[in-house]
Amino acid sequence: MTKSVVQEIGVLVPTFKEDKIVILFGPQAPKELREMAVIHEFEHLTEEPLKQGGTIQFGDESFTITALGTLANKNYKELGHISIYFQEPMEEVLPGAVFAHPHRFPTIDEGTVITVK
């Protein structure tokens, strides 16, 4: 199980609510990306945390991973970065994308625990 804690929420994050997209980044995210990202810090990180059929939780809200891009695990482990789309996968899944169901924007606050199983 991979676990991280939300440290900071960028001022532009609420603007992605309608599109149902959450952009996660680790604490080393550059300033220009921090505005649009949820900054989180790993407490525990497994080798291949993201997998189709796995779950990602924001606090007590659980989502099933329905698709992921080829670089999602690498980017997540190295940069803490993935873009989570709470919608149906597109024809071509972008390398760092993760798609999850149900299709609703999660509740995220500073201190929210993100768990990936």
ABEGO torsion letter per residue (X at the ends): XBBBBBABBBAAAAAAAAAGBBBBBBAABBAAAAAABBBBBBABBBABABBBGBBBBBEABBBBBABBBAAAAAAAAAAGBBBBBBBBBBABBBAABBBBOBBBBBBBBBGBBBBBX
